[in-house]
Amino acid sequence: MQAELQRQSKDVKQLDSTRYDEQVQSILTEFESRFTDVSSIEPIASYLCFPFGGSIDVDEIVSKVNSQFDLDSSAVENEILTLSNDIDIKSSTTPGTSGQFWNLLLEQNWSIYTKGIPHCIKTDNLHPLPEEFRFSLTKDFELKLSGIQGQLQLKLKGLADSTEKWTGMDAIRQVFRNKQTTISEYVQQNWKKDSLFGYQFLNGVNPMVIRRCSVLPEDFPVTEDKVFVPGGRSLADELKIGHIFLCDYKILDGLKGNVVNGKQQYLMAPLVLLHQTPKDRLKPIAIQLTQKPSGDHPIFYPNSADYADWSLAKMYVKSADFNDHQLNFHFVRSHLLAEVFSVSLLRNLPMVHPLYKLLIPHTRYTLEINCLARERLVSENGIFQKYIASGGEAMEVLMKRATESITYTSLCIRDDIKERGLETVANYYYRDDGIEMWDIINRFVGGVLGYYYKQDSDVKRDTELQTWVADIFKHGFLSRTESGIPKVFNTVEELVKYVTMVIFNVSAQHSAVNTGQFDYCSWMPNSPLSIQQPPPTTTGASDYDSIMNSLPDINATVNVMAVLWVLSNQSSDFVPLGQFPEEHFSELIPCRHIEVFQKELGHLSAKIKDRNKDIKIPYTYLDPELLENSVAI
């Protein structure tokens, strides 16, 4: 019998012949040592060695399994059917394509879209993706309809192709009124206020840059006589107490701005000093638009004689923040890493693996949305190249720097908040909701995986698990040991933290940096996608015309606004975190942990809604009811 099984396993076209042969040998060895009556397990062994042979008698296999093992019949049947479906998906040819989906997941078919950034699935179009990984008809229709409606409105008004400058703020308002949210309207009315400027570093679309400052950077020579600190203390005192914060955009240093409509754009690398006032408001107190001080690049203060100087300086900062957010924290850290997590899962873990069951809901639509992003946003003819300051030659450099800046600490919100010194800053709702969300996910992951991995040795000897994490380390983090990213698991605790990080980043973190894009960026003066004038070289030289001449052209503004509208809206087939339309677990204990997970998410959602009743700008981006299970938009 053994010889016959070995012959059959060699005859089949296997997904991974080397690894599969090893598994077959392991199974045969275990069966020989455990059973004397080989005929009683023959159907089981035949199926394991030759699962690609067409029709199988599930009932026969289940009955044989039950005669040898104390297992639930429905659970065994479910596992067999799941494995069969896995084989069908990974070995079948999608109609209308020349290759197999599984071929896209082979080692040699990882694609390097741009050198120095996370790798991606090797396909130039969506056709090789099976239906299981494509948008539903509902989502596809709604996404296209939303985009078409926006573009049609702009075309009819003659805006989409206009390379003219805006004539004034009123002209921008006329377009802005077509699509608004409660928060975007508030931003339009209050964007000039220092309090809203500071608030956005904590709870806007990019809460990832700010950190506590105890010592001023040497290249940011802010002086006491220039700074007004409410409360009567000196700047030195406030630094010691912990009330001073810094936003440093050094990642943009030296990048050459794009050319849009034949006009040079400017991308600065500013330093921003902020102060937490006695009323717990965060306000800017100094801005330097370059990394190095010089006579041509003065420091701007809110008490400048000409307030236009201060307003223009803040606009340069918000433009830098927009570009850093879009390519660094949103595209590279969220979308590209989510794709690596998804592809590595499909490549290395079978459907019957508990980690596959746990993570597969968090891959929904990720492959398709990223294919679309590469085609329409960051391609040679994409939105970034056409309209945004960090397009052109700066784009690849920025994405590479973003990848080099990723650390394990920065991907784990508890560690990240501590490293940035933000444990006690007031009114930091991203932190408050994010840490609670992390803890809920962590307990859920620990409960489910703890059911399968009782001790550290269980983790160490799971070769599929180890191959998965090593694959991510290589293709997602480019084998950068200095990142602190694990490339092997030695303990259950390490596994649980890592899987928590994966789920948090593809669900909660993506929501935090995606959902508010239209809220805070659609009113373009609050978050300019580009600046058309070089920064002022002296104080007191700016006026209203300086601000209007610096803003991006009409076509750049409205086309990016339309994209932000699409990206910030949910589809009607949205699946919130904690909801699992497909039941992957059949065992009682994991199912109970799912129930607890859903209840805890419900409690957090209610808590967030209750808090938001009492604050001027509700923070909803980490409300479990409103954030999606995966990077799906």
C-alpha positions as CSV (number, residue, x, y, z in Angstrom):
1,M,0.0,0.0,0.0
2,Q,2.8,2.4,0.9
3,A,4.4,2.0,-2.5
4,E,1.1,2.6,-4.3
5,L,0.4,5.8,-2.3
6,Q,3.9,7.1,-3.0
7,R,3.5,6.4,-6.6
8,Q,0.2,8.3,-6.7
9,S,1.6,11.3,-4.9
10,K,4.4,11.6,-7.4
11,D,2.1,11.3,-10.4
12,V,-0.1,14.3,-9.4
13,K,0.7,17.9,-10.4
14,Q,1.3,19.3,-7.0
15,L,1.1,22.9,-5.7
16,D,4.4,22.6,-4.0
17,S,6.0,19.3,-4.7
18,T,8.9,19.4,-2.3
19,R,6.8,20.5,0.7
20,Y,4.0,18.2,-0.2
21,D,6.3,15.2,-0.4
22,E,7.7,16.0,3.0
23,Q,4.1,16.1,4.4
24,V,3.2,12.8,2.8
25,Q,6.3,11.1,4.2
26,S,5.5,12.4,7.6
27,I,1.9,11.1,7.4
28,L,2.9,7.7,6.2
29,T,5.5,7.4,9.0
30,E,2.9,8.3,11.6
31,F,0.3,5.9,10.2
32,E,2.8,3.0,10.1
33,S,3.8,3.5,13.7
34,R,0.3,4.0,15.0
35,F,-1.9,1.4,13.1
36,T,-1.6,-2.3,12.4
37,D,-4.8,-2.6,10.4
38,V,-3.9,-0.4,7.4
39,S,-7.2,-1.2,5.6
40,S,-9.1,0.8,8.2
41,I,-7.4,4.0,7.3
42,E,-6.8,3.4,3.6
43,P,-9.5,5.9,2.4
44,I,-7.9,8.6,4.6
45,A,-4.4,8.0,3.5
46,S,-5.4,7.8,-0.2
47,Y,-7.2,11.2,0.1
48,L,-4.3,12.8,1.9
49,C,-1.8,11.5,-0.7
50,F,-4.0,12.1,-3.7
51,P,-6.5,14.9,-3.0
52,F,-6.5,16.2,-6.6
53,G,-7.9,13.0,-8.0
54,G,-11.4,14.2,-8.6
55,S,-14.5,13.1,-6.8
56,I,-14.1,11.9,-3.2
57,D,-16.4,9.9,-0.9
58,V,-16.6,12.3,2.0
59,D,-18.9,10.0,4.0
60,E,-16.5,7.1,3.8
61,I,-13.6,9.2,4.9
62,V,-15.6,10.7,7.8
63,S,-16.7,7.3,9.0
64,K,-13.2,5.9,8.9
65,V,-11.8,8.9,10.7
66,N,-14.5,8.5,13.4
67,S,-13.6,4.9,13.8
68,Q,-10.0,5.8,14.8
69,F,-10.4,9.3,16.4
70,D,-12.8,10.8,18.8
71,L,-13.8,13.7,16.6
72,D,-17.1,15.5,15.7
73,S,-18.4,14.1,12.3
74,S,-19.6,17.5,11.1
75,A,-16.3,19.2,11.9
76,V,-14.4,16.5,10.0
77,E,-16.7,16.8,7.0
78,N,-16.3,20.6,7.1
79,E,-12.5,20.3,7.2
80,I,-12.4,17.9,4.2
81,L,-14.7,20.0,2.1
82,T,-12.7,23.2,3.0
83,L,-9.5,21.5,1.9
84,S,-11.2,20.4,-1.3
85,N,-12.3,23.9,-2.0
86,D,-8.9,25.2,-1.3
87,I,-7.4,22.8,-3.8
88,D,-10.1,23.8,-6.4
89,I,-9.4,27.5,-6.0
90,K,-5.6,27.2,-6.1
91,S,-5.4,24.8,-9.0
92,S,-8.2,25.9,-11.2
93,T,-7.9,28.1,-14.2
94,T,-10.0,31.2,-14.2
95,P,-12.1,31.5,-17.5
96,G,-10.6,33.9,-20.0
97,T,-7.1,33.8,-18.6
98,S,-3.9,32.0,-19.7
99,G,-2.6,31.0,-16.3
100,Q,-3.6,29.7,-12.9
101,F,-4.3,31.8,-9.9
102,W,-1.9,29.7,-7.9
103,N,0.9,30.6,-10.3
104,L,0.5,34.2,-9.3
105,L,1.5,33.2,-5.7
106,L,4.6,31.3,-6.5
107,E,7.9,32.6,-5.1
108,Q,9.3,33.6,-8.5
109,N,6.1,35.5,-9.2
110,W,6.3,38.1,-6.5
111,S,6.4,41.4,-8.3
112,I,8.7,44.3,-7.5
113,Y,6.5,47.3,-8.5
114,T,9.2,49.7,-7.3
115,K,12.5,48.7,-5.9
116,G,12.8,49.2,-2.1
117,I,9.0,48.9,-1.3
118,P,6.9,45.9,-0.2
119,H,6.4,43.4,-3.0
120,C,3.1,42.7,-4.6
121,I,1.2,40.0,-6.5
122,K,2.5,39.6,-10.1
123,T,-0.3,40.6,-12.4
124,D,-0.9,43.5,-14.6
125,N,-4.7,43.2,-14.5
126,L,-7.6,41.8,-12.4
127,H,-8.5,38.9,-14.7
128,P,-6.4,36.2,-13.1
129,L,-8.0,36.8,-9.7
130,P,-10.8,34.3,-8.9
131,E,-14.2,35.5,-8.0
132,E,-13.4,34.8,-4.3
133,F,-10.9,37.6,-4.3
134,R,-12.8,40.1,-6.6
135,F,-15.2,42.8,-5.7
136,S,-18.8,41.8,-5.5
137,L,-21.1,43.0,-8.3
138,T,-22.6,45.4,-5.7
139,K,-19.3,47.0,-4.7
140,D,-18.0,47.1,-8.3
141,F,-21.1,48.9,-9.5
142,E,-21.2,51.4,-6.6
143,L,-17.5,52.2,-6.9
144,K,-17.7,52.8,-10.7
145,L,-21.0,54.7,-10.4
146,S,-19.6,57.0,-7.7
147,G,-16.5,57.8,-9.8
148,I,-18.5,58.3,-13.0
149,Q,-21.0,60.7,-11.3
150,G,-18.2,62.8,-9.8
151,Q,-16.3,63.0,-13.1
152,L,-19.5,63.8,-15.0
153,Q,-20.3,66.7,-12.7
154,L,-16.9,68.1,-13.0
155,K,-16.8,67.8,-16.8
156,L,-20.2,69.5,-17.1
157,K,-18.9,72.4,-15.1
158,G,-15.7,72.6,-17.1
159,L,-13.6,72.1,-14.0
160,A,-11.9,68.7,-14.6
161,D,-9.7,69.9,-17.4
162,S,-9.2,73.5,-16.3
163,T,-5.5,74.4,-15.7
164,E,-6.4,77.9,-14.4
165,K,-5.8,79.1,-10.9
166,W,-8.6,79.6,-8.4
167,T,-9.8,83.3,-8.5
168,G,-10.6,83.2,-4.8
169,M,-11.9,81.2,-1.8
170,D,-15.5,81.8,-2.9
171,A,-14.9,80.0,-6.1
172,I,-13.6,77.0,-4.2
173,R,-16.6,77.1,-1.9
174,Q,-19.0,76.9,-4.9
175,V,-17.5,73.5,-5.9
176,F,-17.1,72.4,-2.3
177,R,-20.8,72.8,-1.6
178,N,-21.6,70.0,-4.1
179,K,-20.4,67.3,-1.7
180,Q,-20.0,67.8,2.1
181,T,-19.9,66.0,5.3
182,T,-20.6,67.5,8.7
183,I,-16.9,67.5,9.5
184,S,-15.8,68.8,6.1
185,E,-18.2,71.7,6.5
186,Y,-16.8,72.4,9.9
187,V,-13.2,72.3,8.5
188,Q,-14.2,74.7,5.7
189,Q,-15.5,77.2,8.3
190,N,-12.6,76.9,10.8
191,W,-9.5,75.9,8.8
192,K,-7.6,79.1,9.7
193,K,-7.8,78.5,13.4
194,D,-4.7,77.3,15.2
195,S,-6.8,75.1,17.4
196,L,-8.1,73.0,14.5
197,F,-4.6,73.0,12.9
198,G,-3.2,71.4,16.1
199,Y,-6.2,69.1,16.6
200,Q,-5.7,67.4,13.3
201,F,-2.2,66.1,14.3
202,L,-4.0,64.1,17.0
203,N,-7.3,63.1,15.5
204,G,-7.2,64.0,11.8
205,V,-6.4,61.7,8.9
206,N,-2.7,61.5,9.9
207,P,-2.3,61.1,13.7
208,M,1.0,59.3,13.2
209,V,3.7,62.1,13.0
210,I,3.3,64.0,16.3
211,R,5.6,63.2,19.2
212,R,6.5,64.7,22.6
213,C,9.5,67.0,22.6
214,S,11.7,67.4,25.6
215,V,14.7,69.0,23.9
216,L,14.5,71.3,20.8
217,P,16.3,70.0,17.7
218,E,19.6,71.7,17.1
219,D,18.4,72.7,13.6
220,F,15.2,74.3,15.0
221,P,16.5,77.4,16.9
222,V,13.3,78.6,18.4
223,T,14.0,81.3,21.0
224,E,12.1,82.2,24.2
225,D,11.6,85.9,23.1
226,K,9.7,84.8,20.0
227,V,7.4,82.3,21.6
228,F,4.3,83.0,23.6
229,V,3.3,80.2,25.8
230,P,-0.1,80.6,27.5
231,G,-0.1,79.9,31.2
232,G,2.8,82.1,32.3
233,R,5.5,79.5,32.1
234,S,8.6,79.7,29.9
235,L,9.3,77.5,26.9
236,A,12.0,75.7,28.9
237,D,9.6,75.0,31.7
238,E,7.0,73.6,29.3
239,L,9.6,71.4,27.6
240,K,10.4,69.9,31.0
241,I,6.8,69.4,32.0
242,G,6.0,67.7,28.7
243,H,3.6,70.2,27.1
244,I,5.7,70.7,24.0
245,F,5.3,68.5,20.9
246,L,7.0,68.2,17.5
247,C,6.0,67.2,14.0
248,D,9.1,66.5,11.9
249,Y,8.7,65.9,8.1
250,K,12.3,65.0,7.5
251,I,11.1,62.1,5.3
252,L,10.4,64.7,2.7
253,D,13.8,66.4,2.9
254,G,15.4,67.0,-0.5
255,L,12.5,65.7,-2.6
256,K,11.8,67.6,-5.7
257,G,8.2,68.6,-6.3
258,N,6.2,67.3,-9.2
259,V,5.5,69.3,-12.4
260,V,1.7,69.8,-12.8
261,N,0.2,71.5,-15.8
262,G,3.7,72.4,-16.8
263,K,4.2,74.3,-13.5
264,Q,6.8,73.4,-10.9
265,Q,5.4,72.3,-7.5
266,Y,7.1,72.6,-4.1
267,L,7.3,70.0,-1.4
268,M,8.8,71.2,1.9
269,A,10.1,69.2,4.9
270,P,8.9,71.4,7.8
271,L,9.4,71.3,11.5
272,V,6.4,72.2,13.6
273,L,6.4,73.0,17.4
274,L,3.1,72.7,19.2
275,H,2.0,73.5,22.8
276,Q,-0.6,71.9,24.9
277,T,-2.4,74.9,26.5
278,P,-3.9,75.0,30.0
279,K,-7.3,74.3,28.4
280,D,-5.8,71.1,26.8
281,R,-5.8,72.5,23.3
282,L,-2.9,71.8,21.0
283,K,-1.7,74.9,19.2
284,P,1.3,75.6,16.9
285,I,3.8,78.0,18.3
286,A,6.6,77.9,15.7
287,I,7.1,76.6,12.1
288,Q,10.3,76.2,10.1
289,L,9.7,75.1,6.5
290,T,13.1,73.4,6.0
291,Q,15.2,71.0,7.9
292,K,18.1,73.4,8.2
293,P,17.7,77.0,9.4
294,S,19.1,79.8,7.2
295,G,18.6,83.5,6.4
296,D,16.3,82.5,3.4
297,H,14.2,80.2,5.5
298,P,13.0,82.0,8.6
299,I,11.0,80.6,11.5
300,F,7.4,81.7,11.5
301,Y,5.4,82.5,14.6
302,P,1.7,83.0,15.2
303,N,2.3,86.5,16.6
304,S,3.9,87.6,13.3
305,A,3.0,91.1,12.3
306,D,1.5,89.9,9.0
307,Y,-1.0,87.0,9.7
308,A,-0.8,86.0,6.0
309,D,2.8,84.7,6.8
310,W,1.5,82.4,9.4
311,S,-1.5,81.1,7.3
312,L,0.8,80.4,4.4
313,A,3.4,78.6,6.6
314,K,0.6,76.4,8.0
315,M,-0.5,75.6,4.4
316,Y,3.0,74.4,3.5
317,V,2.9,72.2,6.6
318,K,-0.5,70.7,5.8
319,S,0.7,70.1,2.2
320,A,3.7,68.2,3.5
321,D,1.4,66.2,5.8
322,F,-1.0,65.4,3.0
323,N,1.8,63.9,0.9
324,D,3.5,62.1,3.8
325,H,0.1,60.6,4.8
326,Q,-0.9,59.5,1.3
327,L,2.2,57.6,0.3
328,N,3.7,56.7,3.6
329,F,1.1,56.0,6.2
330,H,-1.8,55.2,3.8
331,F,-0.4,53.5,0.7
332,V,2.9,51.8,1.9
333,R,2.2,51.0,5.5
334,S,-1.5,50.2,5.1
335,H,-2.3,49.0,1.5
336,L,1.0,47.4,0.5
337,L,1.6,45.6,3.8
338,A,-2.0,44.3,3.7
339,E,-1.3,42.8,0.3
340,V,1.8,41.1,1.5
341,F,-0.1,39.7,4.5
342,S,-2.8,38.5,2.1
343,V,-0.6,36.9,-0.5
344,S,1.6,35.2,2.0
345,L,-1.4,33.7,3.7
346,L,-2.7,32.3,0.4
347,R,0.8,31.0,-0.5
348,N,1.7,29.3,2.7
349,L,-1.3,28.2,4.7
350,P,-4.0,25.7,3.6
351,M,-7.6,26.5,4.3
352,V,-7.7,24.0,7.2
353,H,-5.0,25.8,9.1
354,P,-6.4,27.8,12.1
355,L,-4.4,30.9,11.1
356,Y,-5.9,30.8,7.6
357,K,-9.4,30.6,9.1
358,L,-8.6,33.5,11.4
359,L,-7.1,35.8,8.8
360,I,-8.9,35.1,5.6
361,P,-11.8,37.5,6.4
362,H,-9.2,40.3,6.7
363,T,-8.1,39.8,3.1
364,R,-11.4,40.7,1.5
365,Y,-11.0,42.8,-1.6
366,T,-7.4,43.7,-0.8
367,L,-5.9,42.3,-3.9
368,E,-8.3,44.0,-6.2
369,I,-8.2,47.4,-4.6
370,N,-4.4,47.4,-4.7
371,C,-4.3,46.4,-8.3
372,L,-6.6,49.4,-9.0
373,A,-4.4,51.7,-6.9
374,R,-1.3,50.7,-8.9
375,E,-3.3,51.2,-12.1
376,R,-5.0,54.5,-11.4
377,L,-3.2,56.2,-8.5
378,V,0.5,55.6,-8.6
379,S,1.0,54.6,-12.3
380,E,2.7,56.8,-14.9
381,N,-0.7,58.2,-15.8
382,G,-2.2,58.1,-12.4
383,I,-3.5,60.7,-10.0
384,F,-0.2,61.3,-8.3
385,Q,1.7,61.9,-11.4
386,K,-0.9,64.2,-12.8
387,Y,-1.8,66.4,-9.9
388,I,0.1,65.8,-6.6
389,A,3.3,67.3,-5.4
390,S,4.9,64.0,-4.4
391,G,4.3,62.5,-7.9
392,G,7.0,62.5,-10.5
393,E,10.5,61.5,-9.4
394,A,9.7,62.1,-5.7
395,M,7.1,59.3,-5.5
396,E,9.5,56.3,-5.7
397,V,12.0,57.9,-3.3
398,L,9.3,58.7,-0.8
399,M,7.8,55.2,-0.9
400,K,11.3,53.7,-0.4
401,R,12.0,56.0,2.6
402,A,8.5,55.1,4.0
403,T,9.4,51.4,3.8
404,E,12.8,52.0,5.4
405,S,11.1,53.8,8.3
406,I,8.8,50.9,9.2
407,T,9.5,49.3,12.6
408,Y,7.6,46.7,14.5
409,T,7.1,49.3,17.3
410,S,5.4,51.7,14.8
411,L,3.0,49.0,13.7
412,C,1.9,48.1,17.3
413,I,-0.1,51.0,18.6
414,R,0.7,50.5,22.3
415,D,4.4,50.4,21.6
416,D,4.1,53.3,19.1
417,I,2.3,55.6,21.5
418,K,4.8,54.9,24.2
419,E,7.8,55.5,21.8
420,R,6.3,58.8,20.7
421,G,5.7,59.8,24.3
422,L,2.0,60.4,23.9
423,E,0.5,58.4,26.8
424,T,-0.9,61.4,28.6
425,V,-1.6,64.1,25.9
426,A,-5.2,65.3,26.3
427,N,-8.0,64.6,23.8
428,Y,-6.1,62.1,21.7
429,Y,-9.0,60.0,20.6
430,Y,-7.0,58.0,18.0
431,R,-4.9,56.7,20.9
432,D,-7.7,56.1,23.3
433,D,-9.9,54.2,20.8
434,G,-6.9,52.5,19.1
435,I,-5.5,51.0,22.3
436,E,-8.8,49.7,23.4
437,M,-9.3,48.2,19.9
438,W,-5.8,46.6,20.0
439,D,-6.6,45.0,23.4
440,I,-9.9,43.6,22.2
441,I,-8.3,42.1,19.1
442,N,-5.4,40.8,21.2
443,R,-7.7,39.0,23.6
444,F,-9.6,37.5,20.7
445,V,-6.5,36.3,18.8
446,G,-5.0,34.9,22.1
447,G,-8.2,33.0,22.8
448,V,-8.5,31.5,19.3
449,L,-4.9,30.6,18.7
450,G,-4.4,29.5,22.3
451,Y,-6.9,26.7,21.6
452,Y,-4.6,25.3,18.9
453,Y,-1.2,26.2,20.3
454,K,-1.1,25.0,23.9
455,Q,2.6,25.6,24.4
456,D,5.6,27.3,22.7
457,S,6.8,24.0,21.1
458,D,3.5,23.9,19.2
459,V,4.5,27.1,17.5
460,K,8.1,26.2,16.9
461,R,7.3,23.0,15.0
462,D,4.5,24.4,12.8
463,T,6.5,24.7,9.6
464,E,3.7,26.3,7.6
465,L,3.4,29.0,10.3
466,Q,7.1,29.7,10.3
467,T,7.2,29.8,6.5
468,W,4.4,32.3,6.5
469,V,6.1,34.8,8.8
470,A,9.4,34.4,7.0
471,D,7.7,35.1,3.7
472,I,6.3,38.3,5.1
473,F,9.6,39.3,6.5
474,K,11.3,38.8,3.1
475,H,8.6,40.3,0.8
476,G,6.9,42.8,3.1
477,F,9.8,44.2,5.2
478,L,12.6,43.3,2.7
479,S,14.5,41.3,5.3
480,R,15.4,44.5,7.3
481,T,16.6,43.1,10.6
482,E,16.9,46.7,12.0
483,S,13.1,47.0,11.7
484,G,12.6,44.6,14.6
485,I,10.0,42.7,12.6
486,P,9.9,39.0,13.6
487,K,11.0,36.5,11.0
488,V,10.4,33.5,13.2
489,F,8.1,32.7,16.1
490,N,9.5,31.1,19.2
491,T,6.5,31.5,21.6
492,V,2.8,31.6,21.6
493,E,3.0,35.2,22.9
494,E,5.1,36.3,19.9
495,L,2.6,34.7,17.6
496,V,-0.4,36.3,19.2
497,K,1.1,39.8,19.2
498,Y,2.1,39.5,15.5
499,V,-1.3,38.3,14.4
500,T,-2.9,41.1,16.5
501,M,-0.7,43.6,14.6
502,V,-1.8,42.2,11.3
503,I,-5.5,42.4,12.0
504,F,-5.2,45.8,13.7
505,N,-3.4,47.3,10.7
506,V,-5.6,46.0,8.0
507,S,-8.8,47.0,9.8
508,A,-8.5,49.7,12.5
509,Q,-5.4,51.4,11.3
510,H,-6.5,51.5,7.7
511,S,-9.8,53.1,8.8
512,A,-7.9,55.7,10.9
513,V,-5.9,56.9,7.9
514,N,-8.5,56.4,5.2
515,T,-12.0,57.2,6.3
516,G,-11.4,60.8,7.2
517,Q,-9.8,61.8,3.9
518,F,-12.8,63.6,2.5
519,D,-13.6,65.1,5.9
520,Y,-10.2,66.9,6.3
521,C,-8.8,67.1,2.8
522,S,-11.7,68.0,0.5
523,W,-11.5,71.6,1.6
524,M,-8.3,72.0,-0.2
525,P,-6.8,75.1,1.6
526,N,-6.8,73.0,4.8
527,S,-4.8,70.2,3.2
528,P,-3.2,71.3,-0.1
529,L,-2.2,68.4,-2.3
530,S,0.5,70.6,-3.8
531,I,2.0,74.1,-3.4
532,Q,2.7,76.1,-6.6
533,Q,5.0,78.8,-5.2
534,P,8.4,78.5,-3.5
535,P,8.3,79.2,0.3
536,P,8.7,82.8,1.4
537,T,12.3,83.8,2.2
538,T,11.4,86.7,4.6
539,T,8.6,87.5,7.0
540,G,6.1,90.2,6.3
541,A,6.1,89.7,2.5
542,S,3.0,87.5,2.2
543,D,-0.6,88.6,1.5
544,Y,-3.9,87.1,0.3
545,D,-2.6,86.9,-3.3
546,S,0.4,84.9,-2.1
547,I,-2.0,82.3,-0.6
548,M,-4.2,82.0,-3.7
549,N,-1.2,81.8,-6.1
550,S,0.2,79.0,-4.0
551,L,-2.8,76.8,-4.1
552,P,-3.1,74.0,-6.8
553,D,-4.9,74.6,-10.0
554,I,-8.6,73.9,-10.5
555,N,-8.3,70.6,-12.3
556,A,-5.8,69.2,-9.7
557,T,-8.1,70.3,-6.8
558,V,-11.4,68.9,-8.2
559,N,-10.0,65.6,-9.6
560,V,-8.3,64.7,-6.3
561,M,-11.5,65.8,-4.4
562,A,-13.5,63.3,-6.5
563,V,-11.0,60.5,-5.7
564,L,-11.2,61.3,-1.9
565,W,-15.0,61.2,-2.1
566,V,-14.9,57.7,-3.5
567,L,-12.2,56.4,-1.1
568,S,-14.0,57.8,2.0
569,N,-17.4,56.1,1.3
570,Q,-18.5,52.7,2.4
571,S,-20.1,50.3,-0.1
572,S,-23.4,48.7,0.8
573,D,-21.8,45.3,1.1
574,F,-19.4,46.6,3.8
575,V,-18.4,44.1,6.4
576,P,-17.5,45.6,9.8
577,L,-14.8,44.3,12.0
578,G,-15.9,41.2,14.0
579,Q,-18.5,40.1,11.5
580,F,-17.9,36.9,9.6
581,P,-20.4,36.2,6.9
582,E,-18.6,32.9,6.1
583,E,-18.2,30.5,9.1
584,H,-14.6,29.2,9.0
585,F,-14.5,27.8,12.6
586,S,-16.7,24.9,13.7
587,E,-15.1,24.1,17.1
588,L,-17.0,25.3,20.1
589,I,-14.2,27.2,21.8
590,P,-13.2,29.4,18.8
591,C,-16.8,30.1,18.2
592,R,-17.3,31.3,21.7
593,H,-14.3,33.6,21.4
594,I,-15.9,35.1,18.3
595,E,-19.1,35.8,20.3
596,V,-17.0,37.5,23.1
597,F,-15.1,39.5,20.4
598,Q,-18.3,40.8,18.9
599,K,-19.7,41.8,22.3
600,E,-16.5,43.6,23.3
601,L,-16.5,45.5,20.0
602,G,-20.2,46.4,20.6
603,H,-19.3,47.8,24.0
604,L,-16.5,49.9,22.5
605,S,-18.8,51.2,19.8
606,A,-21.3,52.3,22.4
607,K,-18.6,53.9,24.5
608,I,-17.3,55.9,21.5
609,K,-20.7,57.1,20.5
610,D,-21.4,58.2,24.1
611,R,-18.1,60.2,24.2
612,N,-18.8,61.8,20.9
613,K,-22.0,63.3,22.1
614,D,-19.9,65.7,24.3
615,I,-17.2,66.8,21.9
616,K,-17.3,69.4,19.1
617,I,-15.7,67.2,16.4
618,P,-16.8,63.5,16.8
619,Y,-14.0,61.0,16.3
620,T,-15.6,58.0,14.6
621,Y,-12.8,56.4,12.5
622,L,-12.2,53.7,15.1
623,D,-15.8,53.0,15.9
624,P,-16.1,49.2,15.3
625,E,-19.4,49.5,13.6
626,L,-17.9,51.8,11.0
627,L,-14.6,50.3,10.2
628,E,-14.1,47.5,7.7
629,N,-12.7,44.0,8.3
630,S,-10.0,44.5,5.7
631,V,-8.3,47.0,3.3
632,A,-11.2,47.0,0.9
633,I,-11.1,50.6,-0.4
